[in-house]
Amino acid sequence: MSTTEDFKQFENLEEEQLPVAKHKLHDWTHFAGLYAAEHVAATEFVIGATFVALGAKTMDIILGLLIGNILAVLSWRFITSPIAVETRLSLYTYLNKIAGDSMTKMYNWANVIIFSVISAAMITVSSTAVRFAFDVPAQLNWYPTNFWFILIVLAVGIFVVFIALYGFNAVSEFSGICAPWLFVMFASGAMVLLPALSLDVLGKTLPTGWTDFMTLGDQSIWTGINSDGAPGIGLVEVIGFGWAANTITHFGLVDMALLRFAKKKNYAYASSTGMMFGHYVAWIAAGIMGAGAAVILGKSIVELDPGDVAYYALGWSGFVIVIVAGWTTAITNLYRAGLAAQAIFFNHSRKLTTIVVGLITVVIACFPFVFTQILPLLTYAGLLVVPVGAIVFAEHQIFPRIGYTRYWSSYRNLTFSLPAVASWGLGLVFGFGLNFLDVISFYYLFIPTWFFTILLYTFLAAKYGAKETYDKEVKEEKLRNETIQRFQAEQAKHEPVHVKDVSIFSKGLKFIAIVALIITMVLACNVLFGSTSEIDYIANKELFYTYAFICTIVYFVLAYWALKRGKSNTVAQS
């Protein structure tokens, strides 16, 4: 067979169905930006305040979140990254290869549900900022209590659906710009409201040392008493949630879609930008902001929504942070849900499936429980897909080590893998059964569920053909992969080359944008350290509100301008 004929079998395939080409791999900086952009989001306002409402103690938060997020980073490195880098496949493609179409369709249904709910939560979060601007009451029940709030959700939701249809690439790029600004804003918000807490508890604007800070935390933020007046969660639970919050992406292997582009397995450590800056710092900062806003308003933290907290911490910039962070995350997840739906209803376009899923998502977003219960929702969503990750892990990592054949189901041309489907189903029964029996904290349910599914799938696969040898099929698989590499190498010759923008003008845009962020931090530091009295504090806070908003506008305009200039510099290879 000629080279041309060899290549024809790949020309009509979607790029997603093939391993990532060598020329499309990225350095670690790419992943540092991606993880920072995705995990510094509007949900941090909700989750940070939730820890306060759950009654965690200050030291448990500081230590527990540190340990939990480190464990999450290690999970990406040692569970997700090796499979992603070795195969260069997304989870969806790998799953179809080892479990057939039926399993893949069921998994896509799970993704439709998960990503729709997350997107709905983000739409609701964004709507809290808009409702605040129009003086619509906070929505504290699981159902909407104000007609105008429903209209706001519908307006925000329709906008999100529209952008998901037509402008996803632009939003994806814009999300990367948001990451450094979001981090600055979370840190600034905590510094702006810490003096309010200090005045209320200590009678002075600034804690003078670690002891003062711990006293402030224990008495007004992380008190150890939950919103019902009972003893709250402890260190073990805090560690568990810090680890479990992203089980969908690491134990569940969804982030194979990202890490398959990594040149090295170690690039998974770049997830620390999202975990340490996004989750660790942002969750602590959100707790401080929530407690500070509660003091200013004379309300309990459970009576506040993200719009309240953001406004009293950041002024008009608070509206921007809640709206932007909310809808960028919503659009990304709605896009994922639309793709999953399109994979199920393959006779229909992605636009049509996204519209249908989007409308359902908007209806769900009208019910505030989707963001008030985001913490358990994320945990249970992770539990739903963890067995799938366990099946893939067993197939890829364990089977070759015990003499079983990897991809045995594909070699037998099975469209339905009973071992995979049964293992997923029984894994869910096992996990949710443990939760029902209250045998273990629900934050840790994913661990025994993962091990149980691995053992079960290994046992069942052995019964259905994994122990057999497939020398002919293995040889053909190897030859096919070599042909794919040659095909992609040929394609690379005709790919446009990005030329790095090194113009003085673009460098100037980026420099001024960074200066805007630095000025914002300086203004926040001035509120915290330059307020010797309550009068000074009020004056400095108002100064921050005004100029931080101006800096926000400057940053986004110039950063996005620089981004567009950089993207325009492409030339075709000769």
N, C-alpha and C positions, 0 to 999 in steps of 0.2 A: 504493500500500500504506500502510495506516495505521501510526502509531507502534507501537501495540500488536502488530500483526502483524509489524512489523519486529523487535520485541524477542523474539517467541516463539522465533525460531531460536537465541537465546542462552540461554534459560531452563533448558534441559535439559543444557547443556554444563557440564563440570567447570570450576571456576575456573581450573585449571592450563592449560586450552586457550585461554584468552583473555589478552590483554595485561593487565598489572597496572593497576588503576584508579588515577586520580590521587589520590583520597582515601586510598589505602593506601600511599603513598610515605613514606619515612622520611628523617630527617636523618642526618648523618654519625656522630653519637654512637651510633646504633643499630648501625651496621656496625663501629664501633670495639669495641663490646661483643661482637658476634658473632664477630669474628675473634680477639679475645683469648681468648674461651671455647673456641673450636675448636682453636686452635693452641698453647695451653698445656695439654698433656695428659700422660698417663702415659708415652707413647712417648718423651718427651724424656729420661727416665731411660735408656732403651735406646740412643737415638741419640747422646746425649752421651757415654756410655761407649764406644760403638762407635768414635767418633773417636779415643779414647784407644787402643783396641785396634788401630785401623788405622795408628797410628803417625804422626799429624799432629804438626807442631811448634807451639809456643805461638803464635808470631807468625802462622803460617799460619791458625790457628784464629781469632785475634782479628781479623785483616784479611780473611781469606777468607770467613768467615761474614757479616761486615758487608757485603761487596760482593755476595755471593750472595743475601742476603735483600733487599737494596735492589733488585737485578735482579728478584726475584720480585714485589715491590711494584709496580715499573714495568710488569711484565707484566700484572698485574691492571688497572692504570690504562689502558694503551694497547692491550691485546688484548681483554680480557674486558668491561670496563666500557662501551666505546662501543657494542658490539653489544647488550648487555643493556639499556642505557638507551634506545637508539633503538627497539628492538623491544618492550621490556617482556615478552619471552617467555623461558621456560626453554629450555635447550639441547634437551630432549626434544621440546618443541613445535615449535621452530624446525627441528630435524632432520627431524621427520615432514613438515613443510611443504616441505622442499627435497629430501628423499630417499625419502619414502614409508614405508609400514609395514614392509617387509622390512628395510630398513637400521635402522630404529628398534628392531625386535625383536633384531637382532644386537647393537646397542649396549646394549640392556637386559641381554642375557646377559653381556656384558663387565662391566657394572655389578654384576650379581649376584655374579660371581666376585671382583671387586676389593673391594667393600664387605664381602663375607663374610669374606675373608681379613683385612682390616683389623680387623673386629669380632672375629674369632678371636684375633688378636694381642692385642687389648685385654683379652679375657677371660683369656688366659694371663697377661698382666701383672698383672691384679687377683688372680689365683690365686697368684702368687708371694708376695704379702703374706699371704694366708690360710695358705699352706703354712708360712711362716715362723713364724706364731703357733702352729701345731701341731707345730713341730719336724720337719717333713717335709724331707728333703734337697733341695738345689737341683737343678733339672733342667737339665743341661748338654749332653745329647745331643739329636739332632734328634727322638728318640722318647722317650716317658715311661718312666722306670725305677722308678717307685714307684706302687703301686696306690692309695695314699691321695691322691696328687697328682691322679690321674684322677678320683677321687670329688670332690675339691675343685673341679676344673674343671667337672665336670658340675653341681655345686650352684650355682656362680657363673654358669655358662652358662644354666641353666634360669631363674634369677632374671632375667638380662638379657633372655631371650626373653619372659618374662612381662611385664616392664615395657614392652618394645617393643610388645607387643600392646595394653596397656591404659593406660599412663601416660606416653606419649611427650611430651605437652605439658608435663607437670609436670617431667619430666627436662630438657627443653629450657630451661625457665626456670631450673631449678636449676643448669644448666651455666653460665649467665651469672653467677650468684652465685659460682661456683667460681673464675672467672678471676682476680680480684684476690688471693684467698687462695692460689691456686696460685703466682702470681708471688712473693708474699711468702715462701712455703715454699721455693721453689727458691733464692731469694736467701739466705734464712736458712740452709738446709742447707749451702750453699757456705761461709758465714761460720763455721758450727759446726765443719766438718771441715778448714778451711784451717789452723788451728793444729796439728792432728795431723800434717799434711803438713809444715808448717814445722819442727816439732820433729824429725821424721824426717830431713829434708834439711839444714836450716840450724842445728839445735840450739837454736832459740828459737821462741817461740809466735807471733811476728808478723813477717812480712816488713817491713823498715823502709823500703822504697822500690820503685820500678819495677824496678830491677836485681835486687833480691832476689826479687820476684815472678816475673820472667822466668827466673831461675835455678831457682826452685821448680818452675815449669811445665815447663821443659826437662828437669829431672832426675827428676821424679816423676809428671807428668801427661801432657803432650804431648811425649813424648821424641824423636819422629822415628823411633822403632823400633817396628815392629808386634809383635803377640803371638807371631809366629814368629821374632822376632829379626832380621828383615830391615828395610831402609829402608822407611819408610811412605809414605803419600800426601803430596802437596805442596799448594801454594797453589791451583793450577789445579783440582785435584780437589775441594778444600774449597769453592771458589767454585761449582763445578759442582753439587755436591750441595745447597748452600744454595739454589740457583736451581731445581734439578730436583725437590726434595722435594715440591713442590706443582704440578707440571706438570698433574696431573689437573684441577686446579681453575682454573688460569689459561690456559695454552696449550691444555689440553683443554676449556676453557670450561664446566666443570660449575658454576662459581660464577655463571654467568648466572642461575641460580635464586635466588641471593641478591641480586646487584647489580641485577636488574630492578626492585627496590623502591627504588633510590636516586634521589633527586631530581636529582642531578647526577653527571656522570661522574667528577668529581674525588673523590667520596666513596670511590672505590676505594683512595685513599691511606690510608684507615682500616685497610686490611689490615696496615699497619705495626705496629699494636698486637700482632698475632699474630706477625709476623715478628721485630720487634725485641725485644719482651719475651718472647714465647713461644719462638721459635727461638733467637735470638741469645743472650740472657741465660740462658735455661733450658738450652740445650745446653752452654754454658760452665760453668754452675753444676753440671750433672749430671756433667760430666767431673771437676770438683773433688771432688764428693761420691763418685763411683765410686773415684777414686784414694785418697781419704781412708779410705773403708771398707776398701779393699784393704790399706792400711797397718795399720789397727787389727786386722784379722783375720789379717794375715800371709799373704794369698793374692794371686794374680794377679787383675786386674780381670775377666778372661774367666771366672773361676770364680764370679763373683757374678751374682745376678739382681736385678731392681728391688727386691724385698722386702728383701734384704740391705742394699742401698745406702740405701734410704729409712729403714730402722729406725735404722741407725747415724748417720745425718745428723739425723733428726728425732724419734726415739723413737716413741711411739705415734701421733703426728701423721703419721709416715711411713707407717704402715699405712693411715691415712685417705686420704692423698694418692694412694697407689697404687691402692687399691680404688675410690675415688670417681672419680678422673680416668680410670681404666681403664673402669669400667662406664658412665659417662656417654658416653664416646666410642664404646664398643661398641654401646650402645643406639641412638645416632644413626645409625651405619653399618648396623646390622642393620635399622633402619627403612627406610633407603634401599634396601638389598638386597631387602627384602620388597616395597616399592613397584615396583621394577624387575621382580621376579618376577611380581607381580600384573599388570603391563602385558603380560607375555608370555602368562600363563595367565589371561586376562581373564574367563573363565567362573567363576573361583574367587575367593573373598574375599581381601582383604589379610591377614586374620588367618590363614587357612589357609596361604597362601604364605609368610608370615612364620614360622609354626611349622615348616614343612618346611625352609626355608632356615636357620632358627635351629638346628634339630637337626643339620644338616650342619655348620654353623659350630661348634657345640659339639664335635663329633667332631674337627674340624680343630684346635681350640684345645688338645686333649690333647697335641698334638705341639709341643714348645717351639721348633722351628725357625721358627715363624711370627712370633715376636717377636725371636729372636736374629738373624734375617735381614731385619728390617723395613726396613733402609736400602736394600738392593738390590730388595726387593719393591716398595717405593714407587716406585723409579726405573723398574722394568719395567712397573708398572701405569700410570705416566704415559705411557710409550712406547706402550702399548696403545691409549690414547684420544687421543693427540696428533693422529694423522691425522684423526680426526673433527673436532677443533677447527680444523684446517687447512682442511677442506672448508667448514665454516661461515664461517670468516674470508674465504675466497676468494669465496664466494657473496655475502656481505654487503658487504665492503669493496672488493674488487677488481673484481667484475663491473660495478657502475655506473660505475667509472672508465675502463673499457676498452670501454664500449658494449654490454656483455652485459646480459641481462635477469635481474634478481633474482627468484627463485621460479619460474623457467621450468618446472621439473618439475611443480609444482602446477598451473600454467596449462595444461599438457598432460595433466593428470589421470593422471599416472603413479603407480602404486603401488609400482613397483620402478625405482629409478634406477641403471642400470648404471654411469654415471660415478662416482657416489658409492661404491657397493659396491666397484667395481674399484680406485678410488683408495685406499680404506681398506685393502683387502687387499694391494695392491702397496706401500703405504706401510709396512705391517707387515713385509713381506718385505725392503724396503729397510733399515728401521731395525734389525731383528734380524740382517739380513745383515751390516751394518756391525759389529754387536757380535760376530758369529761370526768375521769376518775381523780383528777387533781393530784396525780402522782408526782409531778415535777412542775416547777414554775413554767408558765407558758412561754417565757422568753427563751427557754432552753429546749423546747420541744423538738427543734430542728436537729439536734445532735443525735438522740437515740433514733429518731425517724430516719436519718441519713444512714446510720450503721445498719439498722434493720433492713432497709431497702436494698443496700449493697449485698448483704448476706442472702436475702430472699432471691434477688435477681440472679446472683451467681449460681445458686442451687437450681433454679428453674431453667436457666439457660443451658446448664449442663445436661438436663433431661431432654432438651429440645434440639441439641445439635452443636453447642459451643465447644464440646470436648473433641469433636471430630476434626480431622485435618482437611484442608482445602488447598492443596499445593497449587493446582492449576489456577484457581480463582485468585490466590494470593499473588501469583506471578503476573496475571493479567492486571490486577490492581496496581502493582508496581510499575508495569509498562504504561498504564494509563496516566499515572501521576507524572512519569517522565515526559510523556507527550504533552500534558498540560503545561509543564514548565517550559517546553520548547515553544508552544503556542503563545504563552504569555510573554516570553522573551521577544518573539516576533512582533507582538502587539506593542511592546514597550518602545520599539523603534519609531512608532508613529504617534506616540503620546506627546501632547504639548508639555513643554518644560516650564516650570515656574521659575521666574527670575526674581531673586530677592530684591525688594525695593530698598535701595540704599541712598535715595535722594535726600538732600538736606531738608527739603520741605516736609517730607513724610516724617523724618526724624524729629523735626520741630513740632509737628502735630502730636506725636507720641510723647515728647518731652513735656509739652504744656499740659497734656492730659494727665500725666503722672504728677506734675506739680499741683494740679487741681485736687488730686487725691491726698497729697501731702498736706496741702492747706487745710483740707477737711479734718485730717487727723490732728493737726496743730490746734485748730479751733476747738476740737473735742478735748484735747489735753488742757487747753486753757480753761474750759469749764470745770474740769476735774481738779486741776492743781492751782488754778488762778483765782478760785472763788473762796476768799477768806471769810466771807459772811453770806447770809442768805440774800441780801440785796445784790452783792456781787454775783452770786450764783444766778439769779434771775436775769441780770443784765447780760452775763456771758452766755447763758443758754439762748436768749433771744438773738444774740449776735451769731451764734452757731446756726440757729434755724435759718437765718437770712442768707448767710454766705455759703453754707453747706449746700443749699438748694442751687445757688448760682454755680458753684463748683460742680455739682451734679450735671447740670445742663452742659457746661463747658466740657466736662469729661466725655460724656456720651457723644456729643457732636464731633469732637476732634478724634476720639478713638475710632469711631465708626468710619469717619472720613479716611483715616490712615489705613483702616482695614480694606476699604474699597479700592484705594490706590494700590495697595499691595497685590490684591487679587487681579488687577487689570494687567499685571506684568507677566504675560505668558507668551511664549513663542513656540512654534511648531518645530519638531525635530526634522532635520534634513534627512 
